[in-house]
Amino acid sequence: GKIVFSGIQPTGVPHLGNYLGALSNWVKLQNEASAEDQLIFSIVGWHAITLPQKAKELSASRWDMLATLLAIGIDPKRSIVFHQDDNRCHTELAWIFNCITPVGKLRRMTTWKARLADSRNANSASEIDESMLNAGLLTYPVLQAADILAYRATHVPVGEDQVQHLELSRELAHLFNRTFVPGKKRFFPPPIADITPSKRVLSLRDPTSKMSKSSPDIQSRILLTDSPSQITSKLRSAVTDSTIGITYDPINRPGIANLLTILGACVGKTPSELAEEYASKSNAELKSLVTDTVQDLFHGPRTEFERLRNERAYLEEVAKDGAERARAHSEETLRQVRQFVGLY
Ligand code: TYM
């Protein structure tokens, strides 16, 4: 069977990009799973603290994220859902991986380079300066590899921005096997990224960059908890162009292409099919179609989230049970890892 693993940071309510790029695929994989498949979904608090967080807000987000995952259809009877920080196997394995990871590889990660660029802009220095950034940001992808490989996962449903991290996870799997495993056997399988067609949902305000939690412009993203009127207003102000009619042209018409990607993901059609179907419609008509569809899509999850977030005792029970099952699974991996390395 497959072992599916994925994670999400508890940094606020997920947006449409998280949902269409990753979370909806988690639910799909769960619902299509056979009896031999295992599904493991983690709320990755240790990744979240690579950026400054307020303790109270982080703690609230941590529980809200669990409520969100249940609200969209993750079923704790079928999947293991847990807080990463409840299972120390992740940090232990991350340390061991840190000891075989070349720093040069981490410096080449685009996420690291983006952090450097951010800090350079914020400090308006001409030289790129690493001394301002914490070491956790650099080794972030090593912890991610440990998350995945602690369960010897084979499939990782993520959006496109995580593909390079998945490559590193595969390299670390090989490197560990070669370095430590007798006969260089395939102890860690190379995990593969499971990517959806809507792997990169773009910002509604700047359709040349991805929709992201960290953008200061809240109109740039639709949150899973947005009310129908918030969804309407965000899509109405989405940046498009003044060309007449609908065509799918991601290079020259990124705003329209993004709306077609979103609609396509919701209705199960390709953006090109939709462009043909709506060729003679106006941009405003396309926006209003997307608005109706996204309102429908998020109606159920939003209502369920509002109910579940107040069921703290239930959430704690789910988290406790998930953590126990996650630990049982990964402790066996770590037992063998310690033997391979000589730490037993
Ligand atoms: P995070 O929390 O930033 O995002 C969660 C998931 O949402 C996807 N995503 C998007 N997909 C399409 N379009 C977008 N605009 C968009 N924005 C985000 C992300 O690709 C991701 O799948 N490092 C990870 C969390 C992580 C993880 C792991 C994932 C930690 N350990 C192990 C998989 C396996 C992250 O920061 O995701």
Boltz pocket constraint, residues with backbone or C-beta under 6 A from the ligand:
constraints:
  - pocket:
      binder: B
      contacts: [[A, 5], [A, 6], [A, 7], [A, 8], [A, 9], [A, 10], [A, 17], [A, 18], [A, 19], [A, 20], [A, 21], [A, 22], [A, 23], [A, 44], [A, 47], [A, 143], [A, 144], [A, 147], [A, 148], [A, 156], [A, 157], [A, 158], [A, 159], [A, 160], [A, 161], [A, 162], [A, 198], [A, 199], [A, 200], [A, 201], [A, 202], [A, 210], [A, 211], [A, 212]]
      max_distance: 6.0
